[in-house]
Amino acid sequence: VFVSADNPLVESIARLYLTDRAKHDEIAAEWTLRFAR
């Protein structure tokens, strides 16, 4: 599945990605550690 910031699956995540990439990456890393075990 190809998802881009211009056609997001979850709008709030795409907005964060476009406006605050550092915070987006921080949250993504936390969720990966928490849920990808």
C-alpha positions in Angstrom: 0.0 0.0 0.0 1.4 3.4 -1.0 0.4 6.3 1.2 1.8 9.8 0.8 1.4 12.9 2.9 -0.7 14.4 0.0 -3.2 11.5 0.3 -3.0 10.3 3.9 -4.6 7.4 5.5 -4.7 9.3 8.8 -4.9 13.1 8.3 -3.6 14.1 11.7 -0.4 11.9 11.3 0.2 13.4 7.8 -0.3 17.0 9.2 2.3 16.3 12.0 4.7 14.8 9.5 4.5 17.9 7.3 4.6 20.5 10.2 6.8 18.9 12.8 8.9 16.1 11.4 11.0 15.7 14.5 8.0 15.1 16.8 6.4 12.8 14.2 9.6 10.7 14.1 9.8 10.7 18.0 6.2 9.4 18.2 6.8 6.8 15.4 9.8 5.5 17.3 7.9 5.2 20.5 5.0 3.4 18.9 7.3 1.0 17.1 9.0 0.1 20.4 5.6 -0.3 22.1 3.6 -2.2 19.5 6.1 -4.0 17.2 7.4 -6.5 19.7 
